[in-house]
Amino acid sequence: MSDPKKHTNRDFESELTQVRTQLVQMSRSVESMIGDSVSCLLSGDKALAKETIKSDQKVNRLEVETDELCLVILAKRQPMASDLRFITLAMKMVTDLERIGDLAVNISERTLALEGFKPDHVGPTLKRMANINQSLIQDAIDAFIEQDPTKAETVIKRDTEVDRLYLAASEAIQKRMHEDESYLYSGIHLQAAAKFLERIGDHITNLAELVIFMVWGKDIRHMGSRLAEE
């Protein structure tokens, strides 16, 4: 006769694995959205912008499915200690991932508003911001799956690169707006896109902070800048 406890433990481990898998799927989707949103912004590709906006549906679906799975686990298994912390923090992580997807949509919407305008003067800076964010989001999720707070600390520190690039992009855009009144409309949309990329970096920092809390029990929210200076 099979042991019911062993069967339950196997089911529980399978459910935890599913949570990890869905987090990875969600992170890969938003990583792709970040890259595509900036690519369409720089190229004026309206078709890609529309596809990126549409792809947010998958991210939203994964958020709902992962939330529901976590709630079922909490109700059925009543996990204790580290497993409880993992499940509750996973629910927080999908919220940040979903928000990152929303910000990528916001950038794509700027492409449609710009009607084919190509921001060559700030394009490399915006592209660099996107590339860093794409790298950091995967590092943050890897840190969560691997329970590696040291990698999470590196993510937090590297977010300062995104902040620095945001300031550079903002200054370049404002300078151009001051020099050329016809650029005002485009500049406003590009300024917003740069800000969305900076906010994506902030959400990725949130993900990394959750890893540190999960492993070390240290709540360092709102302390990211201090950590980056150490």
Phi, psi and chi 1 to 4 in degrees:
 res  aa     phi    psi   chi1   chi2   chi3   chi4
   1 MET       -  134.1 -178.0 -179.7  -64.9      -
   2 SER   -73.1  151.3   61.7      -      -      -
   3 ASP   -84.9  117.6 -173.8  -19.8      -      -
   4 PRO   -58.5  -34.3  -22.6   32.8      -      -
   5 LYS   -66.2  -41.5  -75.8 -170.7  175.7 -179.5
   6 LYS   -64.7  -39.6  -72.6 -175.5  178.8  179.9
   7 HIS   -62.2  -43.7 -179.2   71.0      -      -
   8 THR   -63.6  -41.6  -60.6      -      -      -
   9 ASN   -63.7  -39.8  -72.4  -21.5      -      -
  10 ARG   -64.3  -41.4  -75.5 -161.8  -59.9  -90.6
  11 ASP   -62.3  -41.8  -70.9  -15.8      -      -
  12 PHE   -64.1  -45.6 -176.8   41.7      -      -
  13 GLU   -63.0  -37.4  -73.2  -56.6  -41.4      -
  14 SER   -64.3  -39.8  177.1      -      -      -
  15 GLU   -67.0  -40.4  -70.2  164.0  -11.9      -
  16 LEU   -64.3  -39.3  -66.8  179.3      -      -
  17 THR   -63.0  -39.3  -62.7      -      -      -
  18 GLN   -64.1  -38.7 -172.7  177.2  -10.8      -
  19 VAL   -61.4  -46.7  171.4      -      -      -
  20 ARG   -60.3  -43.6  -64.9 -174.5 -173.7   96.0
  21 THR   -61.6  -43.6  -61.7      -      -      -
  22 GLN   -70.0  -32.7  -69.0 -175.2 -170.9      -
  23 LEU   -63.3  -43.1  -83.5  172.0      -      -
  24 VAL   -64.8  -43.4  170.3      -      -      -
  25 GLN   -61.0  -42.8  -70.6  176.1  -14.9      -
  26 MET   -65.9  -42.0 -164.0  171.7  177.3      -
  27 SER   -65.8  -37.9   68.0      -      -      -
  28 ARG   -67.1  -36.2  -73.9  176.7  178.4  168.6
  29 SER   -65.3  -46.0  -67.4      -      -      -
  30 VAL   -72.2  -31.4  -63.3      -      -      -
  31 GLU   -59.9  -45.7  178.0 -165.7   -2.1      -
  32 SER   -63.7  -39.5  178.6      -      -      -
  33 MET   -63.4  -38.0  -72.2  179.9   67.9      -
  34 ILE   -60.8  -50.1  -66.7  168.6      -      -
  35 GLY   -61.8  -44.6      -      -      -      -
  36 ASP   -67.1  -37.2  -71.5  -15.5      -      -
  37 SER   -64.0  -39.9   68.1      -      -      -
  38 VAL   -76.7  -36.3  172.6      -      -      -
  39 SER   -59.9  -44.4  -68.7      -      -      -
  40 CYS   -70.4  -33.0   68.2      -      -      -
  41 LEU   -64.0  -42.5  179.9   71.6      -      -
  42 LEU   -76.7  -28.9  -58.1 -171.9      -      -
  43 SER   -97.2  -13.1   64.3      -      -      -
  44 GLY    73.3   24.0      -      -      -      -
  45 ASP   -82.1   98.8 -171.3  -22.1      -      -
  46 LYS   -68.2  -36.1  -67.4 -177.3 -179.5 -179.6
  47 ALA   -62.7  -43.9      -      -      -      -
  48 LEU   -65.7  -37.4  179.7   57.5      -      -
  49 ALA   -59.8  -44.6      -      -      -      -
  50 LYS   -66.7  -37.1  -68.2  175.9 -178.3  177.7
  51 GLU   -66.4  -39.4  -78.5  -60.7  -46.4      -
  52 THR   -64.8  -42.3  -55.0      -      -      -
  53 ILE   -61.8  -43.0  -67.9  168.9      -      -
  54 LYS   -65.1  -35.3 -174.6  177.7  178.5 -179.5
  55 SER   -66.3  -15.1   66.7      -      -      -
  56 ASP   -64.8  -20.8 -168.7   43.8      -      -
  57 GLN   -60.9  -38.3  -64.5  173.6    4.1      -
  58 LYS   -65.1  -41.0  177.6 -179.0  178.3 -178.4
  59 VAL   -63.4  -44.3  172.8      -      -      -
  60 ASN   -62.4  -40.1  -68.0  -23.2      -      -
  61 ARG   -64.5  -43.1  175.7  175.6   54.4   77.9
  62 LEU   -64.4  -35.2  -78.6  168.4      -      -
  63 GLU   -62.0  -47.9 -179.3 -162.3   19.5      -
  64 VAL   -62.9  -46.2  170.9      -      -      -
  65 GLU   -64.0  -40.5  -70.2  177.1   -3.7      -
  66 THR   -70.4  -40.7  -54.1      -      -      -
  67 ASP   -58.8  -46.3  -92.6  -16.2      -      -
  68 GLU   -64.7  -40.8  -71.0  178.8  -10.8      -
  69 LEU   -62.2  -43.4  175.4   58.6      -      -
  70 CYS   -63.7  -40.3  -71.5      -      -      -
  71 LEU   -65.8  -39.1  -70.8  171.5      -      -
  72 VAL   -63.1  -43.6  168.0      -      -      -
  73 ILE   -61.5  -44.4  -66.8  172.3      -      -
  74 LEU   -61.7  -39.1  -70.8  172.9      -      -
  75 ALA   -74.7  -41.9      -      -      -      -
  76 LYS   -81.9  -42.0  -74.3  171.5   52.5  179.6
  77 ARG   -97.8  -24.0  -49.4  -60.7 -179.4 -166.6
  78 GLN    46.5   60.2  -62.5 -177.0  -18.9      -
  79 PRO   -63.9  154.4   24.8  -34.9      -      -
  80 MET  -117.0  160.1  -58.2  -63.2  -69.3      -
  81 ALA    49.2 -122.3      -      -      -      -
  82 SER   -63.4  -35.5   60.9      -      -      -
  83 ASP   -66.6  -38.2  -72.3  -27.5      -      -
  84 LEU   -64.2  -43.4  175.9   60.6      -      -
  85 ARG   -63.8  -41.8 -176.2  174.5  -70.0  178.3
  86 PHE   -59.3  -47.9  171.9   83.3      -      -
  87 ILE   -65.1  -45.9  -67.4  -61.6      -      -
  88 THR   -66.6  -36.6   54.9      -      -      -
  89 LEU   -74.7  -31.1  -66.1 -176.6      -      -
  90 ALA   -60.3  -38.0      -      -      -      -
  91 MET   -65.7  -35.2  -65.1  175.1   70.1      -
  92 LYS   -69.8  -36.5  -69.1 -180.0  178.9  -67.6
  93 MET   -66.2  -39.6  -65.1 -168.0   84.0      -
  94 VAL   -66.4  -27.5  -65.3      -      -      -
  95 THR   -65.8  -44.6  -61.7      -      -      -
  96 ASP   -66.6  -39.6  -83.9  -60.0      -      -
  97 LEU   -63.0  -40.9  -71.8  169.6      -      -
  98 GLU   -63.5  -38.6 -172.5  -86.0  -23.3      -
  99 ARG   -67.5  -36.7 -174.5   57.0 -173.2  137.1
 100 ILE   -61.7  -41.7  -69.2  170.7      -      -
 101 GLY   -59.5  -41.1      -      -      -      -
 102 ASP   -61.2  -41.0  -73.1  -14.7      -      -
 103 LEU   -67.8  -35.5  -70.4  166.0      -      -
 104 ALA   -64.1  -37.7      -      -      -      -
 105 VAL   -62.2  -43.5  166.6      -      -      -
 106 ASN   -58.4  -40.6  -66.3  153.9      -      -
 107 ILE   -65.4  -43.6  -64.8  169.5      -      -
 108 SER   -62.0  -36.0  -60.5      -      -      -
 109 GLU   -64.6  -29.7  -70.5  171.1  -18.4      -
 110 ARG   -66.6  -33.7  -58.5  -64.4  163.1  167.4
 111 THR   -59.5  -44.4  -61.0      -      -      -
 112 LEU   -64.9  -37.5  -58.7  179.2      -      -
 113 ALA   -70.2  -31.0      -      -      -      -
 114 LEU   -79.7  -11.2  -73.8  169.0      -      -
 115 GLU    54.1   47.0  -67.1  -71.6  -14.6      -
 116 GLY    90.6   -4.3      -      -      -      -
 117 PHE   -64.0  133.8  174.9   83.3      -      -
 118 LYS  -110.1  116.7  -62.3  178.7 -177.8  179.5
 119 PRO   -82.2   68.1   32.0  -35.2      -      -
 120 ASP   -61.3  -33.4  -63.8  -27.7      -      -
 121 HIS   -70.3  -29.4   67.0  -61.7      -      -
 122 VAL  -114.8    2.5  -67.9      -      -      -
 123 GLY   -53.9  -49.5      -      -      -      -
 124 PRO   -60.6  -35.7  -26.4   36.0      -      -
 125 THR   -69.3  -44.2  -56.0      -      -      -
 126 LEU   -64.9  -38.9  -62.5  178.0      -      -
 127 LYS   -63.4  -41.8 -177.5   65.1  173.9  176.4
 128 ARG   -64.0  -40.5  179.4   61.2 -179.9  155.9
 129 MET   -59.5  -44.5  -69.3  176.6   72.5      -
 130 ALA   -63.9  -43.4      -      -      -      -
 131 ASN   -62.0  -42.4  -71.8  -17.1      -      -
 132 ILE   -64.6  -44.7  -65.8  172.6      -      -
 133 ASN   -60.5  -39.7  -81.9  -25.1      -      -
 134 GLN   -63.0  -41.8  -73.5  179.2  -71.3      -
 135 SER   -66.5  -42.5  172.8      -      -      -
 136 LEU   -69.3  -35.3  -68.4 -176.7      -      -
 137 ILE   -66.4  -37.1 -163.6  168.5      -      -
 138 GLN   -71.1  -37.8  -75.9  -51.5  -45.6      -
 139 ASP   -63.7  -38.6  -75.0  -13.6      -      -
 140 ALA   -65.7  -43.1      -      -      -      -
 141 ILE   -68.9  -40.4  -66.0  -59.9      -      -
 142 ASP   -59.6  -42.1  -73.3  -13.9      -      -
 143 ALA   -61.5  -36.8      -      -      -      -
 144 PHE   -69.4  -47.2 -174.2   74.7      -      -
 145 ILE   -64.6  -40.7  -60.8  -59.3      -      -
 146 GLU   -85.6   -6.7  -61.9  163.6    9.9      -
 147 GLN    54.2   53.9  -61.4 -166.9   26.7      -
 148 ASP  -114.4   91.8 -174.4  -13.5      -      -
 149 PRO   -67.9  -26.0   24.3  -33.7      -      -
 150 THR   -65.2  -42.8  -58.5      -      -      -
 151 LYS   -63.9  -36.9 -178.9  177.9  -74.5 -171.9
 152 ALA   -63.6  -39.8      -      -      -      -
 153 GLU   -61.9  -38.3  -74.3 -176.9  -41.3      -
 154 THR   -63.3  -39.1  -59.6      -      -      -
 155 VAL   -60.1  -45.8  169.8      -      -      -
 156 ILE   -61.5  -43.5  -65.4  169.8      -      -
 157 LYS   -66.0  -37.4  -69.4  176.4 -178.9  178.8
 158 ARG   -73.3  -16.6  -76.1 -162.1   64.3 -159.3
 159 ASP   -62.5  -22.1 -178.7   48.2      -      -
 160 THR   -62.9  -27.0   58.2      -      -      -
 161 GLU   -64.2  -42.2  -63.5  179.2   52.3      -
 162 VAL   -64.5  -42.1  178.2      -      -      -
 163 ASP   -62.1  -42.2  -65.9  -22.7      -      -
 164 ARG   -63.9  -43.9  177.1 -179.9   56.9   80.1
 165 LEU   -66.4  -34.9  -70.7  166.7      -      -
 166 TYR   -61.1  -44.1  165.8   66.0      -      -
 167 LEU   -63.1  -40.5  -68.9  175.2      -      -
 168 ALA   -63.9  -44.2      -      -      -      -
 169 ALA   -64.2  -43.6      -      -      -      -
 170 SER   -61.6  -42.8 -178.0      -      -      -
 171 GLU   -64.2  -42.4  -71.5  174.3    5.1      -
 172 ALA   -64.4  -41.0      -      -      -      -
 173 ILE   -66.7  -45.6  -67.3  167.0      -      -
 174 GLN   -65.1  -37.1  -69.1  178.8   31.2      -
 175 LYS   -62.8  -43.9 -178.0  175.1 -176.4  -66.3
 176 ARG   -66.4  -39.5  179.9   82.5  171.6  -93.5
 177 MET   -63.1  -37.5  -69.3  169.8   68.5      -
 178 HIS   -68.8  -35.2  179.6   73.2      -      -
 179 GLU   -83.4  -25.5  -65.2  171.6  -13.5      -
 180 ASP  -138.1  105.6 -177.5    0.5      -      -
 181 GLU   -64.0  -29.2  -72.2 -172.8    1.8      -
 182 SER   -68.2  -13.9   66.8      -      -      -
 183 TYR   -89.3   -5.0  177.2   76.7      -      -
 184 LEU   -55.9  -49.8 -176.0   61.5      -      -
 185 TYR   -60.3  -49.2  176.4   81.1      -      -
 186 SER   -63.2  -40.9  -60.9      -      -      -
 187 GLY   -61.4  -38.5      -      -      -      -
 188 ILE   -62.2  -44.2  -69.7  172.3      -      -
 189 HIS   -68.5  -37.7  -73.7  -64.5      -      -
 190 LEU   -69.7  -37.1  -68.3  174.7      -      -
 191 GLN   -61.3  -41.2  179.8   70.2   58.3      -
 192 ALA   -64.4  -42.6      -      -      -      -
 193 ALA   -61.4  -42.4      -      -      -      -
 194 ALA   -62.2  -39.9      -      -      -      -
 195 LYS   -66.1  -39.3 -176.5   60.0  179.4  177.0
 196 PHE   -61.1  -39.8  -64.9  146.8      -      -
 197 LEU   -65.6  -38.6  -74.6  166.7      -      -
 198 GLU   -65.1  -38.4 -172.2  -91.7  -22.0      -
 199 ARG   -70.7  -32.1  -72.0  174.0   65.2 -170.0
 200 ILE   -59.1  -42.9  -74.2  173.0      -      -
 201 GLY   -59.2  -37.9      -      -      -      -
 202 ASP   -64.5  -41.2  -70.0  -17.9      -      -
 203 HIS   -67.1  -35.1  -78.0  -75.3      -      -
 204 ILE   -66.2  -38.0  -63.9  170.6      -      -
 205 THR   -59.5  -39.7  -67.8      -      -      -
 206 ASN   -58.2  -42.3  -69.4  -14.7      -      -
 207 LEU   -60.1  -45.1  -62.2  175.7      -      -
 208 ALA   -65.3  -37.9      -      -      -      -
 209 GLU   -64.7  -33.9  -70.3  172.4  -13.5      -
 210 LEU   -66.1  -34.4  -70.0  173.9      -      -
 211 VAL   -63.0  -45.4  174.4      -      -      -
 212 ILE   -62.9  -39.5  -68.4  172.3      -      -
 213 PHE   -67.1  -40.1  179.5   69.2      -      -
 214 MET   -63.2  -42.4  178.5  178.5   69.3      -
 215 VAL   -87.5  -46.2 -179.6      -      -      -
 216 TRP  -100.3  -12.7  -73.8  -19.7      -      -
 217 GLY    72.3   19.0      -      -      -      -
 218 LYS  -100.6  121.6  -69.1  169.8   57.6  177.9
 219 ASP   -92.0  104.9 -171.7  -11.8      -      -
 220 ILE  -111.0   20.3   62.6  167.2      -      -
 221 ARG   -57.0  140.6  -73.1  173.3  -63.2  178.0
 222 HIS    68.5   10.5  -45.2  -57.5      -      -
 223 MET  -116.4   10.1  -64.7  170.5   62.7      -
 224 GLY   -58.9  -39.5      -      -      -      -
 225 SER   -65.8  -37.8   59.7      -      -      -
 226 ARG   -66.5  -40.8 -168.7  177.1   77.7 -179.7
 227 LEU   -62.7  -39.7  178.9   62.3      -      -
 228 ALA   -64.8  -25.3      -      -      -      -
 229 GLU   -85.8  -13.9  -66.8  168.5   -0.6      -
 230 GLU   -72.0      -  -67.9  179.0   -5.3      -
